[in-house]
Amino acid sequence: MSQDKDIQAARVAFEAVYPVPAQCVWVGNGYAATGYNAWDAQTHCHRWEGWLAARRAEPEEERPSNGQVSAAARNIARLLLGDERKVDCDIVESHIRELLASPGRGGPEH
């Protein structure tokens, strides 16, 4: 996450979960407490470092191929009804793609 754009995106996501407390400011690529006894601000700084470390530790997500999604749809139909011909597998595929694209699953808002 060395690029400014990545840092700013991480900052926006972080602040949505952890609002910036009093006596805490953004400096360079991180937060700094503006007072010696600003414990909430110091905790915020440490949370930010943990947030970044967790993001760096996340493995790159592997996206399934179209063939893998189609096979999964057929398997689901087979498991549910015993015969994939009884189900419109295209609908099942579209639901699988929707789930894969949802936030928190590597979709547009990830």
C-alpha positions in Angstrom: 0.0 0.0 0.0 2.7 2.5 -0.8 0.7 4.4 -3.4 -1.1 7.6 -2.1 -4.3 6.5 -3.8 -4.3 3.1 -1.9 -3.6 4.9 1.3 -6.4 7.4 0.8 -8.8 4.5 -0.1 -7.8 2.7 3.1 -8.1 5.8 5.1 -11.7 6.4 3.9 -12.6 2.8 4.7 -10.9 3.0 8.1 -12.6 6.3 9.1 -16.0 4.9 8.1 -15.5 2.3 10.9 -13.3 4.3 13.3 -14.1 8.0 13.3 -11.1 10.3 14.1 -11.1 11.2 17.8 -10.3 14.6 19.2 -6.6 15.4 19.4 -5.8 13.2 16.4 -4.6 14.5 13.0 -3.7 13.0 9.6 0.1 13.4 8.9 1.7 12.0 5.8 0.5 8.4 5.6 -0.8 8.0 9.1 -2.3 9.5 12.2 -0.6 11.4 15.0 -1.8 12.3 18.5 -1.6 16.0 19.2 -1.4 15.7 22.9 0.7 13.6 25.4 -2.4 12.3 27.3 -4.6 11.9 24.2 -5.2 8.2 24.8 -8.1 7.9 22.3 -5.9 9.5 19.6 -3.0 7.1 20.4 -5.3 4.1 20.2 -6.6 5.4 16.9 -3.0 5.6 15.6 -2.4 2.0 16.7 -5.7 0.8 15.1 -4.6 2.4 11.8 -1.3 0.5 11.8 -3.2 -2.7 12.6 -5.7 -2.0 9.8 -2.9 -1.5 7.3 -1.1 -4.7 8.5 -4.3 -6.7 8.1 -4.9 -5.4 4.6 -1.4 -6.2 3.6 -1.8 -9.7 5.0 -4.9 -10.5 3.0 -4.2 -12.9 0.2 -4.8 -11.8 -3.4 -8.3 -13.1 -4.2 -8.5 -15.6 -7.0 -11.5 -15.1 -9.2 -13.2 -18.2 -10.5 -13.3 -18.8 -14.3 -16.6 -18.9 -16.2 -16.2 -22.6 -16.5 -15.8 -23.0 -12.7 -19.0 -20.9 -12.1 -20.9 -23.0 -14.6 -19.7 -26.2 -13.0 -20.7 -24.9 -9.6 -24.2 -24.0 -10.9 -24.7 -27.5 -12.3 -23.4 -29.1 -9.0 -25.8 -27.0 -7.0 -28.7 -28.0 -9.2 -27.6 -31.6 -9.0 -27.4 -31.5 -5.2 -30.7 -29.7 -4.7 -32.8 -31.7 -7.2 -30.7 -34.7 -8.2 -30.7 -33.5 -11.9 -29.3 -30.3 -13.4 -31.8 -30.5 -16.2 -34.7 -29.6 -13.8 -33.1 -26.2 -13.1 -32.2 -23.2 -15.2 -28.5 -23.2 -14.5 -28.1 -19.8 -16.1 -30.2 -18.3 -13.2 -28.0 -20.1 -10.7 -24.9 -18.9 -12.4 -26.1 -15.3 -12.3 -26.7 -15.6 -8.5 -23.2 -17.0 -8.0 -21.8 -14.1 -10.0 -23.8 -11.6 -7.9 -22.5 -13.1 -4.7 -18.9 -13.0 -6.0 -19.3 -9.3 -7.0 -20.9 -8.3 -3.6 -19.0 -6.0 -1.3 -16.7 -7.8 1.1 -16.2 -10.6 -1.5 -13.9 -8.8 -3.8 -16.6 -6.9 -5.7 -16.7 -3.3 -6.7 -16.5 -1.9 -3.1 -13.7 -4.1 -1.9 
